[in-house]
Amino acid sequence: MRVKTEKYILGLALIAVFTLGGCENPSSGDANAETPETAQVETDDGVITNAMQPMLEVSPTEQSENGWLIVTSDEMKLTATAAGAKKIKFNFSPIASAESDYYIELDTQLEPTDAAKGAFVTQFKPSPDFAGELWIEATYPDGSTRTTEPVAVAARQFIGAENNAETNAANANQNIGQNEETAVSLSNENVYITANVPSFRLTLWENGKAAKTYEIGVGKKSHPIPIGERSASQVILNPAWIPPDSPWVRRMRGVNPGERVTAEDSRNPLGNIKIPLGNAYLIHEAAKPSDIGSLVSHGCIRMLTDDIFDLSKRLAEARELSLSGEEIERARRNTERKAASFKPALPIKISYDTAIIENNQLQLYPDVYGRDTNTAGKLRDFLQSSNVDAARVTDETLNRLWAQVSSNERFVVSLDDLRAGRAAEAGRKEPLTSKSNKEDKARQTNRKSENRN
């Protein structure tokens, strides 16, 4: 069902989180990996021309920390560049649930504003609650169509409301560690979950203690999971997948937006278990081991099969769900859909902590989303807020510590060595995840083999 009405947007102020259309199918390409393609098409007057991959520019905007484009004026300008195109549609997907396929055609143009550049321009005045994905669909004389990757755009008023409601506290605490004491204060519930994006780890807490920690995969830089507090509503065995009406779905072969893809269908990317976090964000089964420690999804958390089964069984027992451990385990071998609800909802805290203090150790992680967290100044502020005396540590040394961190390695040093001013010498690199450890061992084996040869 496709709804072309702006009335739908007016109700979006009631929704408190952003949705980018659900989790991505593992077989789809990276949203940032698209390169310009050229194809020859014949125009109406018989002229052969080059049709470039279309591009969309939104202005005036500024980039938010979460990767959204924030409209900075009462009116925004949309510029589509599509050489050789005969028609351009400016499309908008407002915030919706994962099982909807709503989108709105903001404008359709049959003539370029600037024929020489192949530019189509339209003006649009967004409502205060405007938030969602913008993309263009270009149609060429031969009947072929091309679409751009969706761009997350929101009105300044909507972002302001969202920040006040959900993310200000998280941003204020950005780069502050997730030690046991801070985790305990997250909720009055005895059972809850925390997940830290830069460390690729999810932790189940019971009675104030970490019951189990799991390695995870997280959202791409272009589609990050929102940082802040969320809640899980259910554990669902053998879930169906309903592809959202987004450009990345329409480019997939054999999948249609709005189609119900059942658990037994090989096209279903969710695996045997999903735990909805609200507004299309999920914890679900990873497609392959290499998902772990990687930016792979459209904002969802992925877990290895054994891990998500273990987590689900622990949650079922701790929260006395109507699903037994045996029923959950059988979901590995059957396709029967079952679900159990958390009453009340299960609290979940998503953090973006690149500096953590645990067990008298400072742990430093990569700034995977490029949020400028890994600086000497921010690390010093974090240490001071954690009552760690770093007076003997220079900014040069703090920068040296950050330099030890990579996409595959974290840096760990004891607080005693840090206070003594010998952090750079006494600290050590460690694999970021077990996948990183296996890759490192493989590289070492290859180097040894090359040396022998």
C-alpha positions as a Markdown table, in Angstrom:
| # | Residue | x | y | z |
|---|---|---|---|---|
| 1 | Met | 0.0 | 0.0 | 0.0 |
| 2 | Arg | 1.4 | 3.4 | -1.0 |
| 3 | Val | -0.1 | 6.5 | 0.6 |
| 4 | Lys | 0.5 | 9.9 | -1.0 |
| 5 | Thr | -0.7 | 12.2 | 1.7 |
| 6 | Glu | 1.0 | 14.6 | 4.0 |
| 7 | Lys | -1.6 | 14.0 | 6.7 |
| 8 | Tyr | 0.4 | 10.9 | 7.7 |
| 9 | Ile | 3.4 | 13.1 | 8.6 |
| 10 | Leu | 1.5 | 15.2 | 11.0 |
| 11 | Gly | 1.0 | 12.3 | 13.4 |
| 12 | Leu | 4.7 | 11.5 | 13.6 |
| 13 | Ala | 5.4 | 13.8 | 16.5 |
| 14 | Leu | 4.0 | 11.1 | 18.7 |
| 15 | Ile | 6.9 | 8.8 | 17.8 |
| 16 | Ala | 9.9 | 9.3 | 19.9 |
| 17 | Val | 12.7 | 7.6 | 17.8 |
| 18 | Phe | 14.0 | 7.6 | 14.3 |
| 19 | Thr | 13.5 | 4.6 | 12.0 |
| 20 | Leu | 15.4 | 4.0 | 8.8 |
| 21 | Gly | 13.3 | 1.2 | 7.4 |
| 22 | Gly | 14.4 | -1.8 | 9.5 |
| 23 | Cys | 17.4 | -4.0 | 9.4 |
| 24 | Glu | 19.3 | -4.6 | 6.2 |
| 25 | Asn | 19.4 | -7.9 | 4.4 |
| 26 | Pro | 22.9 | -9.4 | 4.6 |
| 27 | Ser | 23.1 | -9.8 | 0.9 |
| 28 | Ser | 22.6 | -6.2 | 0.1 |
| 29 | Gly | 25.6 | -3.9 | -0.6 |
| 30 | Asp | 27.1 | -1.2 | 1.6 |
| 31 | Ala | 25.2 | 2.0 | 1.3 |
| 32 | Asn | 28.5 | 3.9 | 1.1 |
| 33 | Ala | 30.0 | 1.6 | -1.5 |
| 34 | Glu | 28.0 | 2.9 | -4.4 |
| 35 | Thr | 30.1 | 4.2 | -7.3 |
| 36 | Pro | 28.9 | 6.2 | -10.3 |
| 37 | Glu | 27.7 | 4.0 | -13.1 |
| 38 | Thr | 27.4 | 5.1 | -16.7 |
| 39 | Ala | 24.9 | 3.6 | -19.2 |
| 40 | Gln | 24.1 | 4.8 | -22.7 |
| 41 | Val | 20.5 | 5.6 | -23.4 |
| 42 | Glu | 18.6 | 7.0 | -26.4 |
| 43 | Thr | 16.6 | 10.2 | -25.9 |
| 44 | Asp | 13.3 | 11.0 | -27.6 |
| 45 | Asp | 15.1 | 12.8 | -30.4 |
| 46 | Gly | 17.4 | 9.8 | -31.1 |
| 47 | Val | 20.5 | 11.2 | -29.4 |
| 48 | Ile | 22.7 | 8.7 | -27.5 |
| 49 | Thr | 23.7 | 10.1 | -24.2 |
| 50 | Asn | 25.4 | 8.9 | -21.0 |
| 51 | Ala | 23.1 | 8.3 | -18.1 |
| 52 | Met | 25.0 | 8.7 | -14.8 |
| 53 | Gln | 23.9 | 7.3 | -11.4 |
| 54 | Pro | 21.6 | 10.0 | -10.0 |
| 55 | Met | 22.6 | 12.0 | -7.0 |
| 56 | Leu | 20.5 | 14.0 | -4.5 |
| 57 | Glu | 21.6 | 17.1 | -2.6 |
| 58 | Val | 19.6 | 18.5 | 0.3 |
| 59 | Ser | 20.2 | 22.1 | 1.4 |
| 60 | Pro | 20.5 | 24.0 | 3.6 |
| 61 | Thr | 21.4 | 21.4 | 6.2 |
| 62 | Glu | 24.0 | 20.5 | 8.8 |
| 63 | Gln | 25.2 | 17.1 | 9.9 |
| 64 | Ser | 24.1 | 15.7 | 13.3 |
| 65 | Glu | 26.3 | 13.4 | 15.4 |
| 66 | Asn | 23.9 | 10.6 | 14.6 |
| 67 | Gly | 24.4 | 11.0 | 10.9 |
| 68 | Trp | 21.2 | 12.8 | 10.1 |
| 69 | Leu | 20.9 | 15.9 | 7.9 |
| 70 | Ile | 19.2 | 18.7 | 9.9 |
| 71 | Val | 17.3 | 21.2 | 7.9 |
| 72 | Thr | 18.5 | 24.7 | 9.0 |
| 73 | Ser | 15.8 | 26.8 | 7.2 |
| 74 | Asp | 12.0 | 27.0 | 6.9 |
| 75 | Glu | 12.4 | 25.7 | 3.3 |
| 76 | Met | 14.7 | 23.1 | 1.9 |
| 77 | Lys | 16.0 | 22.8 | -1.6 |
| 78 | Leu | 16.2 | 19.4 | -3.2 |
| 79 | Thr | 18.5 | 19.0 | -6.2 |
| 80 | Ala | 18.6 | 15.9 | -8.2 |
| 81 | Thr | 21.4 | 15.4 | -10.7 |
| 82 | Ala | 20.6 | 12.7 | -13.3 |
| 83 | Ala | 22.1 | 13.2 | -16.8 |
| 84 | Gly | 19.8 | 11.8 | -19.5 |
| 85 | Ala | 16.8 | 11.3 | -17.2 |
| 86 | Lys | 13.4 | 12.2 | -18.6 |
| 87 | Lys | 11.6 | 12.1 | -15.2 |
| 88 | Ile | 12.5 | 12.6 | -11.6 |
| 89 | Lys | 10.5 | 11.6 | -8.5 |
| 90 | Phe | 11.4 | 13.1 | -5.1 |
| 91 | Asn | 10.3 | 10.5 | -2.6 |
| 92 | Phe | 10.0 | 10.6 | 1.2 |
| 93 | Ser | 9.6 | 7.7 | 3.6 |
| 94 | Pro | 8.4 | 9.1 | 7.0 |
| 95 | Ile | 9.0 | 7.3 | 10.2 |
| 96 | Ala | 7.0 | 4.1 | 10.3 |
| 97 | Ser | 7.1 | 0.6 | 11.7 |
| 98 | Ala | 9.1 | -2.1 | 10.1 |
| 99 | Glu | 6.0 | -3.7 | 8.7 |
| 100 | Ser | 4.8 | -0.6 | 6.7 |
| 101 | Asp | 5.7 | 0.4 | 3.2 |
| 102 | Tyr | 4.5 | 4.0 | 3.2 |
| 103 | Tyr | 6.2 | 6.6 | 1.1 |
| 104 | Ile | 5.2 | 10.0 | -0.3 |
| 105 | Glu | 6.0 | 11.5 | -3.7 |
| 106 | Leu | 7.0 | 15.0 | -2.7 |
| 107 | Asp | 7.3 | 16.1 | -6.3 |
| 108 | Thr | 7.6 | 14.8 | -9.9 |
| 109 | Gln | 9.4 | 16.7 | -12.6 |
| 110 | Leu | 9.4 | 15.9 | -16.3 |
| 111 | Glu | 11.9 | 18.6 | -17.4 |
| 112 | Pro | 15.3 | 19.4 | -15.9 |
| 113 | Thr | 15.8 | 22.9 | -14.4 |
| 114 | Asp | 19.3 | 22.9 | -15.8 |
| 115 | Ala | 19.5 | 20.7 | -18.9 |
| 116 | Ala | 23.2 | 21.1 | -19.4 |
| 117 | Lys | 23.9 | 19.6 | -15.9 |
| 118 | Gly | 20.9 | 17.3 | -15.9 |
| 119 | Ala | 19.7 | 19.0 | -12.7 |
| 120 | Phe | 16.1 | 18.9 | -11.4 |
| 121 | Val | 15.3 | 21.2 | -8.5 |
| 122 | Thr | 12.3 | 21.5 | -6.2 |
| 123 | Gln | 11.6 | 23.5 | -3.1 |
| 124 | Phe | 9.8 | 22.0 | -0.1 |
| 125 | Lys | 8.7 | 23.4 | 3.2 |
| 126 | Pro | 9.0 | 20.7 | 5.9 |
| 127 | Ser | 6.6 | 20.5 | 8.8 |
| 128 | Pro | 8.0 | 20.7 | 12.3 |
| 129 | Asp | 7.7 | 16.9 | 12.7 |
| 130 | Phe | 9.3 | 16.1 | 9.3 |
| 131 | Ala | 11.7 | 13.2 | 9.8 |
| 132 | Gly | 12.6 | 10.2 | 7.6 |
| 133 | Glu | 14.4 | 9.2 | 4.4 |
| 134 | Leu | 14.6 | 11.2 | 1.2 |
| 135 | Trp | 15.6 | 9.6 | -2.1 |
| 136 | Ile | 15.1 | 10.2 | -5.8 |
| 137 | Glu | 14.0 | 7.8 | -8.6 |
| 138 | Ala | 15.2 | 8.7 | -12.1 |
| 139 | Thr | 13.5 | 7.3 | -15.2 |
| 140 | Tyr | 15.3 | 7.2 | -18.5 |
| 141 | Pro | 14.0 | 7.2 | -22.1 |
| 142 | Asp | 14.6 | 3.4 | -22.4 |
| 143 | Gly | 12.2 | 2.8 | -19.5 |
| 144 | Ser | 15.0 | 1.9 | -17.0 |
| 145 | Thr | 15.0 | 3.5 | -13.5 |
| 146 | Arg | 17.7 | 4.2 | -11.0 |
| 147 | Thr | 17.4 | 5.3 | -7.4 |
| 148 | Thr | 19.7 | 7.0 | -4.9 |
| 149 | Glu | 20.6 | 5.7 | -1.5 |
| 150 | Pro | 18.2 | 7.1 | 1.1 |
| 151 | Val | 19.3 | 10.2 | 3.0 |
| 152 | Ala | 18.1 | 10.6 | 6.6 |
| 153 | Val | 16.7 | 14.1 | 7.0 |
| 154 | Ala | 14.8 | 15.8 | 9.8 |
| 155 | Ala | 13.4 | 19.2 | 10.7 |
| 156 | Arg | 15.3 | 21.1 | 13.4 |
| 157 | Gln | 12.2 | 21.2 | 15.6 |
| 158 | Phe | 11.9 | 17.4 | 15.4 |
| 159 | Ile | 15.5 | 16.8 | 16.3 |
| 160 | Gly | 15.2 | 19.3 | 19.2 |
| 161 | Ala | 12.2 | 17.4 | 20.6 |
| 162 | Glu | 14.0 | 14.1 | 20.1 |
| 163 | Asn | 17.2 | 15.2 | 21.8 |
| 164 | Asn | 15.2 | 16.5 | 24.8 |
| 165 | Ala | 13.2 | 13.3 | 25.1 |
| 166 | Glu | 15.8 | 10.7 | 24.6 |
| 167 | Thr | 19.4 | 11.5 | 23.6 |
| 168 | Asn | 20.6 | 14.5 | 25.5 |
| 169 | Ala | 21.6 | 12.4 | 28.5 |
| 170 | Ala | 23.4 | 9.9 | 26.3 |
| 171 | Asn | 25.3 | 12.6 | 24.5 |
| 172 | Ala | 26.3 | 14.3 | 27.7 |
| 173 | Asn | 27.7 | 11.0 | 28.9 |
| 174 | Gln | 29.4 | 10.2 | 25.6 |
| 175 | Asn | 32.8 | 8.6 | 26.1 |
| 176 | Ile | 32.0 | 7.8 | 29.7 |
| 177 | Gly | 32.7 | 4.2 | 30.7 |
| 178 | Gln | 30.1 | 1.5 | 31.3 |
| 179 | Asn | 31.5 | 0.0 | 34.6 |
| 180 | Glu | 29.4 | -2.0 | 37.0 |
| 181 | Glu | 28.4 | 0.9 | 39.2 |
| 182 | Thr | 27.0 | 3.0 | 36.4 |
| 183 | Ala | 25.2 | 0.0 | 34.8 |
| 184 | Val | 23.4 | -0.8 | 38.1 |
| 185 | Ser | 21.9 | 2.7 | 38.2 |
| 186 | Leu | 20.3 | 2.4 | 34.7 |
| 187 | Ser | 17.1 | 0.8 | 35.9 |
| 188 | Asn | 15.2 | -0.4 | 38.9 |
| 189 | Glu | 14.6 | -3.7 | 37.1 |
| 190 | Asn | 16.6 | -6.7 | 38.2 |
| 191 | Val | 17.2 | -7.8 | 34.6 |
| 192 | Tyr | 18.2 | -5.5 | 31.7 |
| 193 | Ile | 20.7 | -5.2 | 28.8 |
| 194 | Thr | 23.4 | -2.8 | 27.9 |
| 195 | Ala | 25.2 | -2.6 | 24.5 |
| 196 | Asn | 28.2 | -0.6 | 23.7 |
| 197 | Val | 28.7 | 0.1 | 20.0 |
| 198 | Pro | 32.5 | 0.8 | 19.8 |
| 199 | Ser | 33.4 | -2.4 | 21.8 |
| 200 | Phe | 30.8 | -4.5 | 19.9 |
| 201 | Arg | 29.6 | -6.0 | 23.1 |
| 202 | Leu | 26.2 | -6.7 | 24.6 |
| 203 | Thr | 25.8 | -7.5 | 28.3 |
| 204 | Leu | 22.9 | -9.1 | 30.2 |
| 205 | Trp | 22.6 | -7.8 | 33.8 |
| 206 | Glu | 20.9 | -9.6 | 36.6 |
| 207 | Asn | 20.6 | -8.2 | 40.1 |
| 208 | Gly | 23.3 | -5.6 | 39.4 |
| 209 | Lys | 25.9 | -8.0 | 38.1 |
| 210 | Ala | 27.0 | -8.9 | 34.6 |
| 211 | Ala | 25.5 | -12.3 | 34.0 |
| 212 | Lys | 26.9 | -12.7 | 30.4 |
| 213 | Thr | 28.6 | -10.6 | 27.8 |
| 214 | Tyr | 28.3 | -11.3 | 24.0 |
| 215 | Glu | 30.1 | -10.0 | 21.0 |
| 216 | Ile | 27.8 | -8.4 | 18.4 |
| 217 | Gly | 27.6 | -6.7 | 15.0 |
| 218 | Val | 26.0 | -3.2 | 14.8 |
| 219 | Gly | 24.6 | -0.7 | 12.3 |
| 220 | Lys | 26.5 | 0.8 | 9.5 |
| 221 | Lys | 27.9 | 4.3 | 9.9 |
| 222 | Ser | 25.2 | 5.4 | 7.5 |
| 223 | His | 22.5 | 3.6 | 9.5 |
| 224 | Pro | 23.6 | 3.6 | 13.2 |
| 225 | Ile | 21.4 | 2.4 | 16.0 |
| 226 | Pro | 20.2 | 5.4 | 18.1 |
| 227 | Ile | 22.2 | 5.9 | 21.3 |
| 228 | Gly | 20.1 | 6.0 | 24.4 |
| 229 | Glu | 17.6 | 4.0 | 26.4 |
| 230 | Arg | 15.2 | 1.7 | 24.6 |
| 231 | Ser | 13.1 | -1.3 | 25.7 |
| 232 | Ala | 12.5 | -4.8 | 24.3 |
| 233 | Ser | 8.9 | -5.9 | 23.9 |
| 234 | Gln | 9.1 | -9.6 | 23.0 |
| 235 | Val | 11.2 | -12.6 | 22.1 |
| 236 | Ile | 9.9 | -14.0 | 18.8 |
| 237 | Leu | 10.9 | -17.4 | 17.5 |
| 238 | Asn | 11.1 | -18.0 | 13.7 |
| 239 | Pro | 10.0 | -14.4 | 12.8 |
| 240 | Ala | 8.8 | -13.3 | 9.4 |
| 241 | Trp | 10.5 | -10.4 | 7.7 |
| 242 | Ile | 8.5 | -7.7 | 5.9 |
| 243 | Pro | 10.9 | -5.7 | 3.7 |
| 244 | Pro | 10.4 | -1.9 | 4.0 |
| 245 | Asp | 9.8 | 0.3 | 1.0 |
| 246 | Ser | 13.4 | 1.6 | 0.8 |
| 247 | Pro | 15.7 | 1.9 | -2.2 |
| 248 | Trp | 18.0 | -0.8 | -0.9 |
| 249 | Val | 15.1 | -3.3 | -0.9 |
| 250 | Arg | 13.9 | -2.3 | -4.4 |
| 251 | Arg | 17.4 | -3.0 | -5.8 |
| 252 | Met | 17.3 | -6.6 | -4.4 |
| 253 | Arg | 16.4 | -9.4 | -6.7 |
| 254 | Gly | 13.4 | -11.5 | -5.7 |
| 255 | Val | 12.2 | -9.4 | -2.8 |
| 256 | Asn | 9.4 | -6.9 | -2.9 |
| 257 | Pro | 8.6 | -4.1 | -0.3 |
| 258 | Gly | 5.7 | -5.1 | 1.9 |
| 259 | Glu | 6.0 | -8.8 | 1.1 |
| 260 | Arg | 5.8 | -11.2 | 4.0 |
| 261 | Val | 8.9 | -13.4 | 4.0 |
| 262 | Thr | 8.4 | -16.3 | 6.3 |
| 263 | Ala | 10.9 | -18.0 | 8.5 |
| 264 | Glu | 11.5 | -21.0 | 6.2 |
| 265 | Asp | 12.2 | -18.7 | 3.3 |
| 266 | Ser | 16.0 | -18.4 | 2.5 |
| 267 | Arg | 15.5 | -14.7 | 1.8 |
| 268 | Asn | 14.6 | -14.0 | 5.4 |
| 269 | Pro | 17.7 | -12.3 | 7.0 |
| 270 | Leu | 16.5 | -12.4 | 10.6 |
| 271 | Gly | 17.3 | -15.9 | 11.5 |
| 272 | Asn | 15.6 | -18.0 | 14.1 |
| 273 | Ile | 15.1 | -15.3 | 16.8 |
| 274 | Lys | 14.4 | -11.6 | 16.9 |
| 275 | Ile | 14.0 | -9.3 | 19.9 |
| 276 | Pro | 12.2 | -6.1 | 18.8 |
| 277 | Leu | 13.5 | -2.9 | 20.4 |
| 278 | Gly | 10.8 | -0.7 | 18.9 |
| 279 | Asn | 10.4 | 1.2 | 15.6 |
| 280 | Ala | 12.0 | -1.4 | 13.4 |
| 281 | Tyr | 15.2 | -1.8 | 15.5 |
| 282 | Leu | 16.0 | -5.4 | 16.5 |
| 283 | Ile | 18.4 | -7.8 | 18.1 |
| 284 | His | 18.5 | -10.7 | 15.7 |
| 285 | Glu | 20.6 | -13.6 | 14.5 |
| 286 | Ala | 23.7 | -12.8 | 12.5 |
| 287 | Ala | 24.0 | -14.1 | 8.9 |
| 288 | Lys | 27.6 | -15.2 | 9.3 |
| 289 | Pro | 30.4 | -15.1 | 11.9 |
| 290 | Ser | 32.1 | -12.2 | 10.1 |
| 291 | Asp | 29.1 | -10.0 | 11.1 |
| 292 | Ile | 30.5 | -9.9 | 14.6 |
| 293 | Gly | 32.7 | -6.9 | 15.3 |
| 294 | Ser | 31.5 | -5.2 | 12.1 |
| 295 | Leu | 29.3 | -2.4 | 10.9 |
| 296 | Val | 26.8 | -4.5 | 8.9 |
| 297 | Ser | 23.2 | -3.6 | 9.5 |
| 298 | His | 20.5 | -0.9 | 9.1 |
| 299 | Gly | 20.7 | -0.1 | 12.8 |
| 300 | Cys | 20.1 | -3.5 | 14.2 |
| 301 | Ile | 22.2 | -5.6 | 16.6 |
| 302 | Arg | 23.3 | -9.0 | 15.3 |
| 303 | Met | 24.4 | -11.9 | 17.4 |
| 304 | Leu | 25.9 | -15.3 | 16.7 |
| 305 | Thr | 23.3 | -18.1 | 16.6 |
| 306 | Asp | 24.5 | -19.8 | 19.9 |
| 307 | Asp | 24.7 | -16.4 | 21.6 |
| 308 | Ile | 21.2 | -15.2 | 20.8 |
| 309 | Phe | 19.8 | -18.6 | 21.8 |
| 310 | Asp | 21.7 | -18.4 | 25.0 |
| 311 | Leu | 20.5 | -14.9 | 25.7 |
| 312 | Ser | 16.9 | -15.7 | 24.9 |
| 313 | Lys | 16.9 | -18.7 | 27.2 |
| 314 | Arg | 18.4 | -16.7 | 30.0 |
| 315 | Leu | 15.8 | -13.9 | 29.5 |
| 316 | Ala | 13.0 | -16.4 | 29.4 |
| 317 | Glu | 14.1 | -17.9 | 32.8 |
| 318 | Ala | 15.0 | -14.6 | 34.5 |
| 319 | Arg | 11.7 | -12.8 | 33.4 |
| 320 | Glu | 9.6 | -16.0 | 33.7 |
| 321 | Leu | 8.4 | -15.8 | 30.1 |
| 322 | Ser | 5.9 | -18.3 | 28.6 |
| 323 | Leu | 8.6 | -19.8 | 26.5 |
| 324 | Ser | 10.6 | -22.6 | 27.9 |
| 325 | Gly | 14.3 | -23.2 | 27.2 |
| 326 | Glu | 13.3 | -26.4 | 25.4 |
| 327 | Glu | 10.9 | -24.5 | 23.1 |
| 328 | Ile | 13.5 | -21.9 | 22.3 |
| 329 | Glu | 16.1 | -24.6 | 21.5 |
| 330 | Arg | 13.6 | -26.4 | 19.2 |
| 331 | Ala | 13.5 | -23.2 | 17.1 |
| 332 | Arg | 16.9 | -24.2 | 15.7 |
| 333 | Arg | 15.2 | -27.2 | 14.0 |
| 334 | Asn | 11.6 | -26.1 | 13.2 |
| 335 | Thr | 9.9 | -23.0 | 11.6 |
| 336 | Glu | 7.0 | -22.7 | 14.1 |
| 337 | Arg | 6.4 | -19.1 | 15.1 |
| 338 | Lys | 6.1 | -18.4 | 18.8 |
| 339 | Ala | 6.4 | -15.3 | 20.9 |
| 340 | Ala | 6.4 | -14.2 | 24.5 |
| 341 | Ser | 6.1 | -10.6 | 25.8 |
| 342 | Phe | 8.1 | -8.9 | 28.5 |
| 343 | Lys | 5.7 | -7.4 | 31.0 |
| 344 | Pro | 6.9 | -4.8 | 31.9 |
| 345 | Ala | 9.2 | -4.2 | 28.9 |
| 346 | Leu | 12.9 | -5.1 | 29.2 |
| 347 | Pro | 15.1 | -2.0 | 29.6 |
| 348 | Ile | 18.0 | -1.7 | 27.2 |
| 349 | Lys | 20.7 | 1.0 | 27.2 |
| 350 | Ile | 22.7 | 1.6 | 23.9 |
| 351 | Ser | 25.9 | 3.5 | 24.6 |
| 352 | Tyr | 28.8 | 4.9 | 22.5 |
| 353 | Asp | 31.7 | 4.6 | 25.0 |
| 354 | Thr | 35.2 | 4.6 | 23.5 |
| 355 | Ala | 36.8 | 4.8 | 27.0 |
| 356 | Ile | 35.7 | 2.4 | 29.7 |
| 357 | Ile | 37.1 | 1.6 | 33.2 |
| 358 | Glu | 36.6 | -1.9 | 34.4 |
| 359 | Asn | 38.5 | -3.9 | 37.0 |
| 360 | Asn | 41.0 | -1.1 | 37.6 |
| 361 | Gln | 41.8 | -1.0 | 33.9 |
| 362 | Leu | 41.4 | 1.7 | 31.3 |
| 363 | Gln | 40.1 | 0.3 | 28.0 |
| 364 | Leu | 40.1 | 2.3 | 24.8 |
| 365 | Tyr | 38.1 | 1.5 | 21.7 |
| 366 | Pro | 37.9 | 2.8 | 18.1 |
| 367 | Asp | 35.6 | 5.7 | 17.2 |
| 368 | Val | 33.7 | 3.5 | 14.7 |
| 369 | Tyr | 31.2 | 6.1 | 13.7 |
| 370 | Gly | 33.7 | 8.9 | 13.5 |
| 371 | Arg | 32.2 | 11.1 | 16.2 |
| 372 | Asp | 35.5 | 12.7 | 17.3 |
| 373 | Thr | 35.5 | 11.1 | 20.7 |
| 374 | Asn | 39.1 | 9.9 | 20.7 |
| 375 | Thr | 40.9 | 13.0 | 21.7 |
| 376 | Ala | 43.3 | 13.8 | 24.5 |
| 377 | Gly | 40.9 | 16.4 | 25.9 |
| 378 | Lys | 37.9 | 14.1 | 26.0 |
| 379 | Leu | 40.0 | 11.3 | 27.5 |
| 380 | Arg | 41.3 | 13.7 | 30.2 |
| 381 | Asp | 37.8 | 14.9 | 31.0 |
| 382 | Phe | 36.6 | 11.2 | 31.3 |
| 383 | Leu | 39.4 | 10.3 | 33.7 |
| 384 | Gln | 38.7 | 13.3 | 35.8 |
| 385 | Ser | 35.0 | 12.5 | 36.0 |
| 386 | Ser | 36.0 | 9.0 | 37.0 |
| 387 | Asn | 38.2 | 10.3 | 39.8 |
| 388 | Val | 41.4 | 9.1 | 38.2 |
| 389 | Asp | 44.3 | 11.4 | 38.8 |
| 390 | Ala | 46.1 | 11.8 | 35.5 |
| 391 | Ala | 48.1 | 14.9 | 36.4 |
| 392 | Arg | 51.3 | 13.2 | 35.5 |
| 393 | Val | 50.0 | 12.2 | 32.0 |
| 394 | Thr | 50.6 | 14.7 | 29.2 |
| 395 | Asp | 48.3 | 15.3 | 26.3 |
| 396 | Glu | 51.0 | 13.8 | 24.1 |
| 397 | Thr | 50.9 | 10.6 | 26.0 |
| 398 | Leu | 47.1 | 10.5 | 25.9 |
| 399 | Asn | 47.2 | 10.9 | 22.1 |
| 400 | Arg | 49.8 | 8.1 | 22.0 |
| 401 | Leu | 47.3 | 5.8 | 23.8 |
| 402 | Trp | 44.6 | 6.6 | 21.2 |
| 403 | Ala | 47.1 | 5.9 | 18.5 |
| 404 | Gln | 47.4 | 2.3 | 19.7 |
| 405 | Val | 43.7 | 1.7 | 18.9 |
| 406 | Ser | 42.6 | 0.4 | 15.5 |
| 407 | Ser | 39.5 | -1.0 | 13.8 |
| 408 | Asn | 40.7 | -4.5 | 15.0 |
| 409 | Glu | 42.4 | -3.7 | 18.3 |
| 410 | Arg | 41.7 | -2.0 | 21.6 |
| 411 | Phe | 44.2 | -0.6 | 24.1 |
| 412 | Val | 44.3 | -1.7 | 27.7 |
| 413 | Val | 46.3 | -0.3 | 30.6 |
| 414 | Ser | 46.0 | -0.5 | 34.4 |
| 415 | Leu | 45.1 | 2.7 | 36.3 |
| 416 | Asp | 48.2 | 2.3 | 38.5 |
| 417 | Asp | 50.4 | 2.5 | 35.4 |
| 418 | Leu | 48.4 | 5.4 | 34.1 |
| 419 | Arg | 48.7 | 7.3 | 37.3 |
| 420 | Ala | 52.5 | 6.6 | 37.4 |
| 421 | Gly | 52.9 | 8.1 | 34.0 |
| 422 | Arg | 54.0 | 4.9 | 32.2 |
| 423 | Ala | 50.7 | 4.1 | 30.4 |
| 424 | Ala | 52.2 | 4.1 | 26.9 |
| 425 | Glu | 54.9 | 1.7 | 27.8 |
| 426 | Ala | 53.0 | -0.6 | 30.2 |
| 427 | Gly | 49.7 | -0.8 | 28.2 |
| 428 | Arg | 49.0 | -3.5 | 25.6 |
| 429 | Lys | 47.0 | -4.0 | 22.5 |
| 430 | Glu | 44.3 | -6.6 | 22.5 |
| 431 | Pro | 42.0 | -8.0 | 19.7 |
| 432 | Leu | 38.8 | -6.0 | 19.5 |
| 433 | Thr | 36.8 | -9.2 | 19.2 |
| 434 | Ser | 37.4 | -13.0 | 18.9 |
| 435 | Lys | 37.0 | -12.5 | 15.1 |
| 436 | Ser | 39.9 | -10.0 | 15.3 |
| 437 | Asn | 41.9 | -12.5 | 17.2 |
| 438 | Lys | 41.4 | -15.2 | 14.6 |
| 439 | Glu | 42.3 | -12.7 | 11.8 |
| 440 | Asp | 45.5 | -11.7 | 13.7 |
| 441 | Lys | 46.5 | -15.3 | 14.1 |
| 442 | Ala | 45.9 | -16.0 | 10.4 |
| 443 | Arg | 48.1 | -13.0 | 9.5 |
| 444 | Gln | 50.8 | -14.3 | 11.8 |
| 445 | Thr | 50.6 | -17.7 | 10.3 |
| 446 | Asn | 50.8 | -16.3 | 6.8 |
| 447 | Arg | 53.9 | -14.2 | 7.7 |
| 448 | Lys | 55.6 | -17.2 | 9.1 |
| 449 | Ser | 54.9 | -19.2 | 6.0 |
| 450 | Glu | 56.2 | -16.4 | 3.8 |
| 451 | Asn | 59.4 | -16.2 | 5.9 |
| 452 | Arg | 60.0 | -19.9 | 5.5 |
| 453 | Asn | 59.5 | -19.7 | 1.8 |
